[in-house]
Amino acid sequence: MKLINLIFAITLLGLSQVAVASTKVTVNGMVCSFCAQGIEKSLLKLDETKAVLVDLKNKVVIVEAKEGKTLNEKLIKEEITDSGYDVVSIETIPQTVAQFKEQMKGKK
């Protein structure tokens, strides 16, 4: 029985490390690196934000939460629209910013 409990605990620990979610925002109006820098700077100010990736080519912004924090989609949308851009869609993706970058490299 102790062995089963140990295996269960190890499995849960492993899942918590893998179960990282980020917010993917599709944005219209971003056309240059200055746009990307402005959005990245405003989203990094949020307490729950760990990392931000702005992909101008695909018109998406990926926001990764700090460990133990939850991203507020409404606040992210407000930050982007207050910066002068249109939010087309928001979705949760099971990737970190680094994993998304690697995925995009593979598509080139």
C-alpha positions, 0 to 999 in steps of 0.5 A, spaced: 500 500 500 505 504 501 508 503 494 502 505 491 501 511 495 508 513 493 507 512 486 501 516 486 505 522 489 510 521 484 505 521 479 502 527 481 508 531 482 510 530 475 503 532 472 504 539 476 510 540 473 507 539 466 500 542 467 503 549 465 498 553 461 499 560 458 494 564 455 494 565 447 491 572 444 490 573 437 491 581 436 489 585 430 493 591 429 500 589 431 505 591 425 512 592 428 517 591 433 515 597 437 508 594 437 511 588 440 515 592 445 509 596 448 504 590 449 510 586 452 512 591 457 505 592 459 503 585 460 510 584 464 507 589 469 502 584 471 503 581 477 501 574 475 505 574 468 512 570 468 513 571 461 510 574 454 512 572 447 509 577 441 509 573 434 508 579 429 507 574 423 502 570 426 499 576 430 499 572 437 501 574 444 503 568 449 502 570 456 505 565 461 503 565 468 508 565 474 508 559 478 502 558 483 498 564 479 492 565 475 492 569 469 486 574 468 484 574 461 479 580 462 485 584 465 490 581 459 484 584 454 484 590 457 491 591 457 492 590 449 486 594 447 488 600 452 494 599 448 490 601 441 490 594 439 484 589 437 483 582 441 480 577 436 480 571 441 483 569 447 484 561 449 488 557 454 494 553 451 498 547 455 505 550 453 510 555 456 512 561 452 519 557 451 515 551 448 511 555 444 517 558 441 520 551 439 513 549 436 514 555 432 521 554 430 519 547 428 514 550 423 519 554 419 
